[in-house]
Amino acid sequence: MSFQASIYYQPNGSFSGVSAEYLIFNIIVAAGPVYLTFTRGANFAEKAPKALAALALMAAVFVPWDILVTGRHWWFNDAYTLGFHIAGLPLGEWLFFLTVPYACIFTWEMFFAAKNDVPGKPFLRGVQMALPLLVPFGGWVFSTGLEYTGLALISLGLTALLDIVLRTHIFQRATAYLFTLMVAGLILIFNGYLTARPVVLYGEEYQLGFRIITIPVEDFIYGFALLLGGVVLYQRFMGRVQHG
């Protein structure tokens, strides 16, 4: 695996709605949350910098991962991208790490963060403490050749560990699992589009080969790690921690 540092344009025919689809996808995802950020009812504009800081930190981990495995674990269909690449990733993929996490953090703040749901229920505390075990388990899975599966499991385990270390404890909140169900629904819609079109294609030998409709099950684990990790950091930046 090599880190591609180049910026290049690879023509894929004339500009069209088809070649701009991944770009349009990102605009659709972000349009509602960005518009609502600046409306009085949402009251999110002053919180947006913390959301952006959270997603930037998550991108600092997930973007290098993406760059390193593109062309191996997955790659992008030139028919649906504009041909402009940075470090081997099309423009739409770079925007993905901005638009999707921002939309999810916005949704968390609007519909889940203020719920009267205090962390500490024994069962959910047990779930939170068990999830970091995905790190060694994912390492073993990776060693068997299922590299994407293993890395996805490791990333989710590390997200749960981050939740413990930062004392945000969202994995001890029932609302976090409702939020996760909502995220799963969004993955079905948006990743369903990306994989059915297909904008993204996969190296099947690096994953289980089990799909939900057209979506590799690993994409759900990857999505949960990315988006819940963003929420954990956002909660920490907002000072929402549990002491003791």
Backbone as CSV, one residue per row, in Angstrom:
resi,resn,N_x,N_y,N_z,CA_x,CA_y,CA_z,C_x,C_y,C_z
1,MET,0.846,-1.189,0.000,0.000,0.000,0.000,0.882,1.240,0.000
2,SER,0.518,2.233,-0.775,1.312,3.456,-0.829,0.410,4.668,-0.663
3,PHE,0.974,5.720,-0.053,0.240,6.955,0.156,0.417,7.838,-1.069
4,GLN,-0.694,8.065,-1.796,-0.619,8.858,-3.018,-0.788,10.336,-2.677
5,ALA,0.220,11.138,-2.947,0.193,12.533,-2.537,-0.126,13.478,-3.682
6,SER,-0.444,12.946,-4.852,-0.587,13.795,-6.023,-1.983,14.384,-6.149
7,ILE,-2.032,15.517,-6.841,-3.296,16.130,-7.258,-3.320,16.050,-8.778
8,TYR,-4.358,15.454,-9.306,-4.385,15.317,-10.755,-5.814,15.311,-11.274
9,TYR,-5.922,15.603,-12.562,-7.216,15.567,-13.241,-7.171,14.467,-14.282
10,GLN,-8.129,13.573,-14.189,-8.213,12.459,-15.132,-9.514,12.594,-15.911
11,PRO,-9.459,13.108,-17.122,-10.698,13.341,-17.883,-11.502,12.058,-18.041
12,ASN,-12.805,12.187,-17.865,-13.682,11.027,-18.043,-14.848,11.369,-18.963
13,GLY,-14.554,12.178,-19.942,-15.605,12.600,-20.859,-16.094,13.988,-20.501
14,SER,-17.102,14.460,-21.183,-17.633,15.801,-20.946,-18.380,15.855,-19.628
15,PHE,-18.399,17.051,-19.046,-19.128,17.257,-17.795,-20.607,16.966,-18.018
16,SER,-21.183,16.218,-17.093,-22.606,15.906,-17.189,-23.147,15.653,-15.806
17,GLY,-24.478,15.530,-15.716,-25.096,15.196,-14.447,-24.607,13.873,-13.920
18,VAL,-24.305,12.935,-14.815,-23.812,11.625,-14.387,-22.422,11.752,-13.761
19,SER,-21.512,12.441,-14.441,-20.156,12.559,-13.917,-20.112,13.378,-12.624
20,ALA,-21.113,14.195,-12.387,-21.163,15.020,-11.177,-21.987,14.381,-10.065
21,GLU,-22.392,13.137,-10.226,-23.326,12.536,-9.272,-22.778,12.500,-7.848
22,TYR,-21.513,12.141,-7.670,-20.981,12.073,-6.310,-20.942,13.461,-5.678
23,LEU,-20.638,14.473,-6.479,-20.670,15.851,-5.996,-22.092,16.254,-5.617
24,ILE,-23.055,15.937,-6.461,-24.461,16.260,-6.190,-24.939,15.532,-4.940
25,PHE,-24.509,14.286,-4.778,-24.842,13.506,-3.580,-24.466,14.282,-2.319
26,ASN,-23.247,14.839,-2.286,-22.786,15.576,-1.111,-23.585,16.851,-0.894
27,ILE,-23.947,17.520,-1.972,-24.744,18.742,-1.850,-26.107,18.429,-1.245
28,ILE,-26.723,17.343,-1.679,-28.031,16.945,-1.154,-27.944,16.618,0.333
29,VAL,-26.897,15.879,0.724,-26.731,15.495,2.127,-26.581,16.729,3.019
30,ALA,-25.794,17.705,2.560,-25.452,18.853,3.401,-26.465,19.982,3.344
31,ALA,-27.271,20.056,2.295,-28.103,21.239,2.057,-29.017,21.556,3.234
32,GLY,-29.768,20.574,3.696,-30.704,20.814,4.790,-30.020,21.238,6.069
33,PRO,-29.052,20.463,6.594,-28.371,20.866,7.821,-27.675,22.220,7.742
34,VAL,-27.028,22.511,6.608,-26.340,23.804,6.479,-27.349,24.943,6.491
35,TYR,-28.454,24.788,5.769,-29.485,25.825,5.765,-30.053,26.027,7.164
36,LEU,-30.381,24.924,7.839,-30.994,25.017,9.158,-30.034,25.536,10.218
37,THR,-28.726,25.360,10.003,-27.733,25.880,10.944,-27.917,27.370,11.167
38,PHE,-28.301,28.074,10.117,-28.370,29.533,10.190,-29.797,30.054,10.334
39,THR,-30.717,29.185,10.724,-32.072,29.639,11.040,-32.205,29.764,12.548
40,ARG,-33.027,30.661,12.976,-33.161,30.932,14.411,-33.678,29.723,15.179
41,GLY,-34.590,28.992,14.577,-35.192,27.866,15.280,-34.192,26.790,15.658
42,ALA,-33.224,26.544,14.791,-32.259,25.475,15.055,-31.241,25.879,16.118
43,ASN,-30.853,27.155,16.142,-29.918,27.652,17.149,-28.620,26.824,17.163
44,PHE,-28.083,26.548,15.992,-26.911,25.688,15.898,-25.660,26.441,15.440
45,ALA,-25.813,27.656,14.968,-24.680,28.366,14.368,-23.509,28.504,15.335
46,GLU,-23.783,28.803,16.620,-22.692,28.974,17.573,-22.048,27.639,17.968
47,LYS,-22.755,26.534,17.690,-22.203,25.213,18.001,-21.472,24.600,16.804
48,ALA,-21.715,25.151,15.628,-21.153,24.582,14.399,-19.631,24.491,14.422
49,PRO,-18.887,25.481,14.968,-17.418,25.326,14.993,-16.957,24.086,15.748
50,LYS,-17.659,23.730,16.818,-17.295,22.521,17.563,-17.611,21.272,16.743
51,ALA,-18.707,21.317,16.001,-19.038,20.198,15.109,-17.969,20.049,14.029
52,LEU,-17.531,21.166,13.463,-16.506,21.125,12.421,-15.168,20.630,12.971
53,ALA,-14.848,21.030,14.211,-13.602,20.549,14.824,-13.668,19.042,15.044
54,ALA,-14.825,18.544,15.470,-14.990,17.112,15.705,-14.837,16.325,14.411
55,LEU,-15.502,16.780,13.356,-15.426,16.021,12.096,-14.038,16.139,11.467
56,ALA,-13.343,17.255,11.714,-11.976,17.401,11.187,-11.040,16.392,11.844
57,LEU,-11.190,16.179,13.144,-10.357,15.199,13.829,-10.655,13.780,13.355
58,MET,-11.931,13.472,13.128,-12.272,12.153,12.608,-11.714,11.979,11.191
59,ALA,-11.803,13.039,10.385,-11.270,12.973,9.027,-9.766,12.755,9.034
60,ALA,-9.077,13.282,10.051,-7.626,13.116,10.142,-7.234,11.653,10.302
61,VAL,-8.165,10.828,10.769,-7.930,9.383,10.885,-8.470,8.643,9.666
62,PHE,-9.700,8.974,9.283,-10.376,8.185,8.255,-9.908,8.514,6.841
63,VAL,-9.507,9.742,6.583,-9.034,10.078,5.235,-7.736,9.347,4.894
64,PRO,-6.705,9.358,5.772,-5.515,8.564,5.448,-5.831,7.077,5.259
65,TRP,-6.723,6.543,6.083,-7.162,5.156,5.893,-7.725,4.978,4.488
66,ASP,-8.595,5.884,4.081,-9.220,5.834,2.756,-8.155,5.864,1.653
67,ILE,-7.200,6.783,1.792,-6.157,6.926,0.774,-5.323,5.646,0.658
68,LEU,-4.980,5.073,1.797,-4.105,3.904,1.805,-4.745,2.669,1.193
69,VAL,-6.071,2.536,1.320,-6.708,1.299,0.839,-7.430,1.469,-0.494
70,THR,-7.554,2.714,-0.992,-8.200,2.913,-2.292,-7.378,2.238,-3.389
71,GLY,-8.056,1.486,-4.223,-7.402,0.673,-5.229,-7.141,-0.742,-4.753
72,ARG,-7.439,-0.995,-3.470,-7.228,-2.317,-2.886,-8.527,-2.813,-2.238
73,HIS,-8.964,-2.141,-1.151,-10.217,-2.527,-0.498,-11.426,-1.999,-1.260
74,TRP,-11.280,-0.816,-1.871,-12.344,-0.236,-2.685,-11.742,0.743,-3.678
75,TRP,-12.522,1.134,-4.644,-12.111,2.147,-5.615,-13.366,2.818,-6.147
76,PHE,-13.170,3.845,-6.978,-14.278,4.705,-7.386,-14.502,4.627,-8.889
77,ASN,-15.754,4.577,-9.255,-16.168,4.460,-10.647,-16.013,5.816,-11.329
78,ASP,-15.108,5.906,-12.284,-14.843,7.187,-12.947,-16.071,7.767,-13.645
79,ALA,-17.037,6.919,-13.971,-18.233,7.409,-14.669,-19.043,8.377,-13.818
80,TYR,-18.908,8.283,-12.484,-19.739,9.086,-11.599,-18.942,10.104,-10.789
81,THR,-17.694,10.316,-11.165,-16.882,11.346,-10.524,-16.373,12.308,-11.594
82,LEU,-15.935,13.465,-11.167,-15.566,14.520,-12.115,-14.161,14.354,-12.690
83,GLY,-13.399,13.414,-12.163,-12.057,13.183,-12.673,-10.974,13.936,-11.934
84,PHE,-11.357,14.822,-11.001,-10.376,15.580,-10.225,-10.066,14.807,-8.945
85,HIS,-8.793,14.454,-8.748,-8.392,13.632,-7.616,-7.338,14.345,-6.777
86,ILE,-7.440,14.174,-5.471,-6.408,14.617,-4.534,-5.975,13.381,-3.756
87,ALA,-4.691,13.044,-3.842,-4.149,11.856,-3.188,-4.923,10.601,-3.561
88,GLY,-5.356,10.539,-4.797,-6.035,9.354,-5.296,-7.519,9.301,-5.024
89,LEU,-8.063,10.277,-4.277,-9.487,10.289,-3.957,-10.204,11.347,-4.789
90,PRO,-11.367,11.012,-5.354,-12.131,12.017,-6.096,-12.675,13.090,-5.162
91,LEU,-13.014,14.227,-5.733,-13.502,15.356,-4.940,-14.702,14.965,-4.090
92,GLY,-15.616,14.181,-4.646,-16.797,13.773,-3.900,-16.459,12.998,-2.647
93,GLU,-15.394,12.201,-2.692,-14.993,11.418,-1.517,-14.442,12.322,-0.425
94,TRP,-13.668,13.347,-0.795,-13.194,14.315,0.197,-14.368,15.022,0.863
95,LEU,-15.350,15.415,0.058,-16.512,16.114,0.612,-17.338,15.212,1.516
96,PHE,-17.337,13.908,1.231,-18.077,12.944,2.041,-17.722,13.073,3.518
97,PHE,-16.435,13.280,3.822,-15.984,13.359,5.214,-16.339,14.689,5.870
98,LEU,-16.871,15.618,5.110,-17.386,16.870,5.643,-18.906,16.841,5.740
99,THR,-19.563,16.459,4.661,-21.020,16.588,4.601,-21.752,15.570,5.462
100,VAL,-21.375,14.307,5.377,-22.108,13.261,6.108,-21.913,13.393,7.622
101,PRO,-20.671,13.522,8.143,-20.539,13.707,9.593,-21.213,14.983,10.097
102,TYR,-21.140,16.075,9.316,-21.787,17.307,9.763,-23.298,17.112,9.879
103,ALA,-23.893,16.477,8.876,-25.333,16.230,8.917,-25.712,15.372,10.115
104,CYS,-24.868,14.396,10.458,-25.185,13.510,11.578,-25.002,14.208,12.920
105,ILE,-23.949,15.007,13.075,-23.775,15.757,14.328,-24.917,16.749,14.508
106,PHE,-25.317,17.420,13.427,-26.458,18.330,13.488,-27.706,17.586,13.947
107,THR,-27.945,16.415,13.386,-29.123,15.627,13.756,-29.046,15.193,15.211
108,TRP,-27.854,14.782,15.656,-27.680,14.421,17.066,-28.066,15.580,17.975
109,GLU,-27.566,16.762,17.661,-27.825,17.930,18.514,-29.300,18.319,18.510
110,MET,-29.932,18.231,17.362,-31.320,18.669,17.252,-32.305,17.692,17.894
111,PHE,-32.025,16.402,17.815,-33.047,15.421,18.177,-32.654,14.461,19.305
112,PHE,-31.372,14.371,19.656,-30.963,13.345,20.611,-30.203,13.893,21.814
113,ALA,-29.401,14.929,21.636,-28.475,15.365,22.687,-29.190,15.835,23.943
114,ALA,-30.330,16.487,23.791,-31.009,17.081,24.939,-31.969,16.128,25.644
115,LYS,-32.074,14.890,25.170,-32.989,13.939,25.791,-32.568,13.677,27.241
116,ASN,-33.545,13.519,28.109,-33.279,13.245,29.524,-32.930,11.762,29.677
117,ASP,-31.697,11.439,29.310,-31.252,10.053,29.255,-29.875,9.990,29.901
118,VAL,-29.847,9.771,31.207,-28.605,9.833,31.965,-27.820,8.534,31.797
119,PRO,-26.521,8.627,31.469,-25.706,7.413,31.354,-25.615,6.679,32.692
120,GLY,-25.341,5.401,32.630,-25.090,4.657,33.854,-25.919,3.409,34.034
121,LYS,-26.857,3.135,33.122,-27.634,1.905,33.239,-26.680,0.712,33.174
122,PRO,-26.821,-0.258,34.089,-25.834,-1.357,34.169,-25.636,-2.102,32.861
123,PHE,-26.715,-2.428,32.159,-26.562,-3.182,30.918,-25.785,-2.386,29.878
124,LEU,-26.139,-1.110,29.710,-25.455,-0.294,28.712,-24.023,0.004,29.128
125,ARG,-23.768,0.077,30.431,-22.384,0.234,30.886,-21.568,-0.993,30.494
126,GLY,-22.185,-2.153,30.613,-21.510,-3.380,30.200,-21.229,-3.403,28.711
127,VAL,-22.189,-2.933,27.915,-21.988,-2.864,26.466,-20.812,-1.947,26.147
128,GLN,-20.781,-0.785,26.803,-19.693,0.161,26.559,-18.341,-0.448,26.901
129,MET,-18.257,-1.176,27.997,-16.987,-1.755,28.420,-16.579,-2.925,27.529
130,ALA,-17.568,-3.597,26.913,-17.262,-4.750,26.061,-16.813,-4.345,24.664
131,LEU,-17.319,-3.227,24.157,-17.044,-2.843,22.776,-15.560,-2.670,22.447
132,PRO,-14.720,-2.158,23.364,-13.289,-2.064,23.024,-12.626,-3.409,22.734
133,LEU,-13.259,-4.508,23.144,-12.706,-5.828,22.821,-12.722,-6.092,21.320
134,LEU,-13.471,-5.264,20.581,-13.451,-5.383,19.124,-12.074,-5.070,18.549
135,VAL,-11.250,-4.337,19.300,-9.913,-3.984,18.787,-9.047,-5.227,18.604
136,PRO,-8.824,-6.048,19.654,-8.030,-7.259,19.413,-8.727,-8.257,18.500
137,PHE,-10.051,-8.346,18.615,-10.771,-9.272,17.732,-10.613,-8.845,16.279
138,GLY,-10.746,-7.533,16.024,-10.565,-7.024,14.666,-9.154,-7.247,14.156
139,GLY,-8.164,-7.157,15.063,-6.794,-7.433,14.664,-6.628,-8.865,14.199
140,TRP,-7.281,-9.792,14.909,-7.218,-11.200,14.484,-7.915,-11.393,13.140
141,VAL,-9.089,-10.774,12.966,-9.808,-10.881,11.690,-8.948,-10.337,10.554
142,PHE,-8.306,-9.202,10.783,-7.406,-8.611,9.779,-6.316,-9.606,9.371
143,SER,-5.780,-10.309,10.351,-4.680,-11.236,10.085,-5.109,-12.413,9.218
144,THR,-6.411,-12.689,9.142,-6.901,-13.793,8.307,-7.039,-13.389,6.841
145,GLY,-6.822,-12.115,6.536,-6.955,-11.628,5.168,-8.199,-10.799,4.937
146,LEU,-9.127,-10.813,5.896,-10.331,-9.978,5.787,-9.980,-8.585,6.324
147,GLU,-9.196,-7.872,5.555,-8.597,-6.634,6.040,-9.631,-5.537,6.300
148,TYR,-10.576,-5.358,5.388,-11.590,-4.319,5.601,-12.456,-4.663,6.805
149,THR,-12.849,-5.917,6.934,-13.649,-6.348,8.086,-12.900,-6.064,9.383
150,GLY,-11.635,-6.451,9.418,-10.841,-6.248,10.621,-10.666,-4.788,10.978
151,LEU,-10.343,-3.964,9.984,-10.154,-2.539,10.242,-11.448,-1.868,10.697
152,ALA,-12.579,-2.272,10.133,-13.863,-1.705,10.550,-14.149,-2.041,12.008
153,LEU,-13.908,-3.285,12.409,-14.125,-3.691,13.795,-13.189,-2.941,14.740
154,ILE,-11.928,-2.812,14.349,-10.972,-2.069,15.165,-11.425,-0.630,15.344
155,SER,-11.888,0.000,14.276,-12.297,1.406,14.348,-13.484,1.599,15.284
156,LEU,-14.438,0.673,15.271,-15.583,0.797,16.167,-15.146,0.567,17.615
157,GLY,-14.253,-0.406,17.836,-13.746,-0.621,19.183,-12.999,0.585,19.720
158,LEU,-12.209,1.238,18.867,-11.480,2.435,19.287,-12.421,3.603,19.563
159,THR,-13.511,3.677,18.811,-14.511,4.722,19.071,-15.120,4.540,20.458
160,ALA,-15.450,3.296,20.817,-15.992,3.022,22.149,-14.962,3.335,23.233
161,LEU,-13.696,3.012,22.962,-12.639,3.321,23.923,-12.483,4.829,24.092
162,LEU,-12.571,5.576,23.000,-12.510,7.040,23.064,-13.643,7.588,23.920
163,ASP,-14.818,6.997,23.789,-15.980,7.404,24.579,-15.710,7.234,26.077
164,ILE,-15.000,6.153,26.439,-14.661,5.907,27.841,-13.605,6.898,28.314
165,VAL,-12.561,7.076,27.533,-11.430,7.930,27.924,-11.870,9.383,28.076
166,LEU,-12.724,9.851,27.170,-13.180,11.251,27.216,-14.345,11.461,28.171
167,ARG,-14.867,10.370,28.733,-15.968,10.400,29.711,-17.250,11.003,29.138
168,THR,-17.428,10.857,27.834,-18.682,11.321,27.229,-19.782,10.277,27.396
169,HIS,-19.419,9.006,27.414,-20.328,7.898,27.747,-21.605,7.872,26.919
170,ILE,-21.486,8.177,25.626,-22.707,8.079,24.816,-23.126,6.622,24.635
171,PHE,-22.182,5.693,24.746,-22.535,4.280,24.607,-23.293,3.753,25.826
172,GLN,-23.415,4.591,26.861,-24.242,4.235,28.009,-25.635,4.885,27.928
173,ARG,-25.929,5.515,26.823,-27.214,6.208,26.678,-28.097,5.479,25.678
174,ALA,-29.323,5.209,26.080,-30.259,4.530,25.181,-30.482,5.345,23.913
175,THR,-30.475,6.676,24.038,-30.697,7.524,22.865,-29.600,7.346,21.826
176,ALA,-28.379,6.980,22.269,-27.294,6.759,21.311,-27.611,5.580,20.401
177,TYR,-28.302,4.596,20.921,-28.639,3.430,20.105,-29.808,3.743,19.176
178,LEU,-30.702,4.621,19.608,-31.740,5.113,18.692,-31.093,5.918,17.569
179,PHE,-30.107,6.733,17.937,-29.360,7.499,16.933,-28.646,6.549,15.965
180,THR,-28.076,5.465,16.507,-27.397,4.489,15.664,-28.362,3.838,14.683
181,LEU,-29.586,3.563,15.139,-30.604,3.017,14.230,-30.913,4.005,13.115
182,MET,-30.992,5.290,13.467,-31.222,6.309,12.450,-30.061,6.349,11.458
183,VAL,-28.826,6.269,11.982,-27.644,6.248,11.115,-27.701,5.047,10.180
184,ALA,-28.111,3.885,10.710,-28.228,2.686,9.875,-29.219,2.916,8.739
185,GLY,-30.324,3.605,9.046,-31.292,3.925,7.999,-30.706,4.831,6.938
186,LEU,-29.910,5.813,7.372,-29.274,6.722,6.417,-28.234,5.991,5.570
187,ILE,-27.514,5.050,6.193,-26.551,4.256,5.435,-27.277,3.446,4.366
188,LEU,-28.441,2.886,4.734,-29.227,2.131,3.753,-29.595,2.996,2.553
189,ILE,-29.927,4.255,2.828,-30.339,5.152,1.746,-29.126,5.625,0.941
190,PHE,-28.169,6.229,1.631,-27.076,6.900,0.931,-26.004,5.928,0.445
191,ASN,-25.575,5.002,1.319,-24.632,3.995,0.837,-25.298,3.059,-0.158
192,GLY,-26.604,2.879,0.025,-27.336,2.079,-0.950,-27.231,2.679,-2.339
193,TYR,-27.331,4.000,-2.412,-27.152,4.676,-3.704,-25.723,4.486,-4.225
194,LEU,-24.729,4.734,-3.336,-23.327,4.685,-3.762,-22.912,3.294,-4.237
195,THR,-23.472,2.251,-3.618,-23.081,0.886,-3.973,-23.944,0.294,-5.075
196,ALA,-25.170,0.771,-5.231,-26.042,0.227,-6.269,-25.751,0.852,-7.625
197,ARG,-25.282,2.083,-7.639,-25.115,2.794,-8.900,-24.152,2.076,-9.866
198,PRO,-22.935,1.638,-9.566,-22.217,1.866,-8.311,-21.181,2.988,-8.469
199,VAL,-21.145,3.881,-7.465,-20.085,4.882,-7.416,-18.833,4.267,-6.792
200,VAL,-19.049,3.408,-5.796,-17.946,2.743,-5.099,-17.993,1.250,-5.423
201,LEU,-16.816,0.674,-5.723,-16.689,-0.758,-5.961,-15.697,-1.331,-4.953
202,TYR,-15.759,-2.654,-4.724,-15.018,-3.247,-3.613,-14.166,-4.427,-4.050
203,GLY,-13.054,-4.615,-3.330,-12.261,-5.826,-3.443,-12.861,-6.875,-2.525
204,GLU,-13.638,-7.780,-3.086,-14.424,-8.718,-2.286,-13.557,-9.596,-1.396
205,GLU,-12.308,-9.851,-1.782,-11.464,-10.758,-1.006,-11.060,-10.192,0.350
206,TYR,-11.292,-8.877,0.565,-10.900,-8.245,1.823,-12.064,-8.066,2.786
207,GLN,-13.219,-8.642,2.473,-14.397,-8.498,3.323,-15.164,-9.810,3.380
208,LEU,-16.159,-9.852,4.256,-16.918,-11.083,4.470,-17.700,-11.520,3.235
209,GLY,-18.102,-10.556,2.409,-18.929,-10.879,1.246,-20.407,-10.904,1.561
210,PHE,-20.769,-10.499,2.796,-22.184,-10.432,3.184,-22.685,-9.013,2.965
211,ARG,-23.754,-8.876,2.203,-24.295,-7.549,1.894,-25.736,-7.422,2.367
212,ILE,-26.062,-6.233,2.813,-27.443,-5.869,3.109,-27.921,-5.069,1.908
213,ILE,-28.759,-5.691,1.104,-29.130,-5.215,-0.228,-27.835,-5.146,-1.051
214,THR,-27.312,-3.944,-1.326,-26.060,-3.843,-2.094,-24.883,-3.380,-1.240
215,ILE,-25.095,-3.225,0.073,-24.099,-2.592,0.946,-23.319,-3.644,1.726
216,PRO,-21.994,-3.682,1.615,-21.211,-4.590,2.463,-21.473,-4.304,3.934
217,VAL,-21.603,-5.356,4.731,-21.892,-5.153,6.155,-20.802,-4.325,6.820
218,GLU,-19.578,-4.396,6.288,-18.479,-3.601,6.839,-18.742,-2.103,6.724
219,ASP,-19.499,-1.687,5.702,-19.797,-0.256,5.554,-20.616,0.266,6.727
220,PHE,-21.475,-0.579,7.289,-22.254,-0.163,8.452,-21.335,0.041,9.651
221,ILE,-20.415,-0.906,9.874,-19.497,-0.790,11.008,-18.604,0.443,10.828
222,TYR,-18.091,0.629,9.623,-17.271,1.804,9.294,-18.061,3.090,9.558
223,GLY,-19.299,3.125,9.089,-20.130,4.311,9.273,-20.415,4.605,10.734
224,PHE,-20.702,3.557,11.520,-20.949,3.760,12.948,-19.710,4.336,13.627
225,ALA,-18.532,3.814,13.286,-17.297,4.306,13.899,-17.054,5.770,13.543
226,LEU,-17.186,6.105,12.278,-16.952,7.478,11.826,-17.932,8.454,12.460
227,LEU,-19.215,8.116,12.428,-20.240,9.071,12.832,-20.416,9.135,14.343
228,LEU,-20.340,8.000,15.026,-20.404,8.023,16.486,-19.129,8.637,17.065
229,GLY,-17.996,8.411,16.404,-16.767,9.065,16.841,-16.874,10.577,16.763
230,GLY,-17.500,11.072,15.704,-17.727,12.510,15.590,-18.610,13.034,16.700
231,VAL,-19.634,12.280,17.063,-20.533,12.684,18.150,-19.797,12.689,19.487
232,VAL,-18.966,11.669,19.733,-18.183,11.618,20.972,-17.313,12.868,21.110
233,LEU,-16.589,13.216,20.056,-15.733,14.403,20.112,-16.547,15.679,20.269
234,TYR,-17.669,15.752,19.566,-18.541,16.927,19.684,-19.038,17.082,21.124
235,GLN,-19.467,15.984,21.736,-19.935,16.042,23.122,-18.815,16.527,24.048
236,ARG,-17.602,16.060,23.786,-16.467,16.497,24.624,-16.196,17.977,24.430
237,PHE,-16.216,18.435,23.186,-15.981,19.862,22.940,-17.070,20.743,23.542
238,MET,-18.282,20.181,23.654,-19.392,20.912,24.286,-19.341,20.841,25.803
239,GLY,-18.373,20.108,26.339,-18.229,19.991,27.790,-19.223,19.055,28.431
240,ARG,-19.795,18.162,27.647,-20.800,17.234,28.168,-20.113,15.938,28.582
241,VAL,-19.575,15.935,29.777,-18.849,14.772,30.280,-19.476,14.306,31.581
242,GLN,-19.252,13.041,31.900,-19.718,12.448,33.135,-18.524,12.278,34.063
243,HIS,-18.594,12.840,35.229,-17.506,12.716,36.196,-17.755,11.542,37.128
244,GLY,-16.667,10.958,37.560,-16.802,9.865,38.501,-16.863,8.518,37.824
